[in-house]
């Protein structure tokens, strides 16, 4: 098991539950809003906001943390993360914030302590980049969007 170290930022509500997996087979741990005034953030349709979590994290070297939308919020209210998956690098030590967007058709309130996203810890492979004169040929070649057919 990979261990991710957490600490509270100054002024955070330390009664907010820490991230946790809500079922035995869950890939993502739920992350909660930690609003300093313990109020709400109102997101009008099309609006986005950076929602604080009150947490700083230490991800082990060789891993990243991906932030992803919660499917229930996306389906029921159109709440998503516009940069999904958001990547938190292992050398970042600032407060963990979540960019939340309302893609729905009604205003939505993000409340203090509400589950706003899920976090997935994943291994990272860094590549070496080599400039060459030519690339190998494939059947697909340079065919891009939709080039492999429909369905």
C-alpha positions in Angstrom: 0.0 0.0 0.0 1.3 3.5 -1.0 1.1 6.0 1.9 0.3 9.6 1.2 1.1 12.0 4.0 -1.4 14.8 4.8 -1.3 17.9 7.0 -3.8 20.7 7.7 -3.2 24.2 6.4 -3.6 27.0 9.0 -7.2 27.9 9.5 -8.6 24.6 8.1 -11.6 23.0 9.9 -9.9 19.9 11.3 -13.2 18.2 11.9 -13.7 17.7 8.1 -13.1 14.0 7.4 -9.9 13.0 5.7 -10.0 11.5 2.2 -11.2 7.9 2.3 -12.4 5.1 0.1 -16.1 4.7 0.4 -16.1 1.0 -0.6 -13.7 -1.9 -0.6 -13.2 -1.8 -4.4 -13.1 2.0 -4.8 -10.3 3.3 -7.0 -10.8 6.9 -5.8 -10.8 8.3 -2.3 -13.5 11.0 -1.8 -12.2 14.5 -1.1 -14.2 17.2 0.7 -14.5 21.0 0.6 -13.0 22.8 3.6 -14.4 26.3 3.4 -12.8 28.7 5.9 -16.1 30.5 6.7 -17.9 27.1 6.8 -20.4 28.5 4.3 -21.1 27.7 0.6 -19.7 28.6 -2.8 -22.5 29.3 -5.3 -21.7 28.1 -8.8 -23.9 29.5 -11.5 -24.3 27.5 -14.7 -21.0 27.8 -16.6 -19.1 29.1 -13.6 -16.0 27.5 -12.0 -14.2 28.0 -8.7 -11.2 26.8 -6.9 -12.5 24.9 -3.8 -10.1 24.5 -0.9 -9.6 21.2 0.9 -7.6 22.5 3.9 -5.0 19.8 3.2 -1.4 19.7 2.1 -0.1 16.4 0.7 3.1 14.5 0.3 2.9 12.0 -2.5 5.7 9.5 -2.7 8.3 9.9 -5.5 7.3 7.9 -8.5 3.5 8.6 -8.0 1.0 11.2 -8.9 -2.5 12.0 -7.6 -5.2 12.4 -10.1 -8.3 14.5 -9.2 -11.5 13.3 -11.0 -15.2 14.3 -10.9 -17.7 12.4 -8.7 -20.1 10.6 -11.1 -23.2 11.3 -9.0 -22.5 15.1 -9.0 -21.8 15.0 -12.7 -25.0 13.1 -13.6 -27.4 14.8 -11.2 -26.1 18.4 -11.3 -23.5 18.7 -14.2 -20.7 19.3 -11.7 -17.4 18.4 -13.1 -13.6 19.2 -13.0 -12.7 21.1 -16.2 -9.1 19.9 -16.2 -10.0 16.3 -15.4 -8.0 14.4 -14.5 -6.1 17.1 -12.6 -2.6 16.0 -11.8 -0.9 16.7 -8.5 2.9 16.1 -8.7 4.9 14.4 -6.0 7.0 17.5 -5.4 4.0 19.8 -4.7 3.5 20.8 -1.1 0.9 23.6 -1.3 -2.7 23.4 -0.3 -4.7 20.9 -2.4 -7.5 22.8 -4.3 -10.1 21.4 -6.7 -11.2 23.4 -9.8 -15.0 22.7 -9.9 -17.2 23.7 -12.8 -21.0 23.8 -13.1 -21.8 22.4 -16.6 -25.4 22.0 -15.6 -28.4 24.3 -16.2 -29.1 25.4 -12.6 -27.0 27.0 -9.8 -25.3 24.6 -7.5 -24.0 25.2 -4.0 -20.8 23.6 -2.9 -21.1 23.3 0.9 -18.5 23.0 3.6 -17.5 19.4 4.2 -19.3 18.3 1.0 -17.6 15.5 -1.1 -16.5 17.4 -4.3 -14.0 15.1 -6.1 -12.2 11.8 -5.9 -8.5 11.2 -5.8 -6.7 8.4 -7.5 -3.0 7.6 -6.7 -1.2 6.3 -9.8 2.4 5.4 -10.7 4.3 7.7 -13.0 6.7 6.7 -15.7 9.0 9.5 -17.0 10.1 9.1 -20.6 13.3 10.1 -22.3 12.8 12.2 -25.4 15.0 11.6 -28.4 15.0 13.7 -31.6 15.3 11.6 -34.7 15.3 12.2 -38.5 12.3 9.8 -39.1 9.7 7.8 -37.3 8.8 4.2 -38.0 5.9 3.6 -40.3 2.5 2.1 -39.3 -0.6 1.2 -41.1 -2.5 4.1 -39.5 0.3 6.6 -40.3 -0.8 10.2 -39.6 -4.5 9.5 -39.5 -6.0 11.4 -36.6 -9.5 12.1 -35.3 -12.0 9.5 -36.7 -9.4 7.9 -39.0 -10.0 4.4 -37.8 -13.7 4.4 -38.7 -17.0 4.6 -36.8 -18.4 2.5 -34.1 
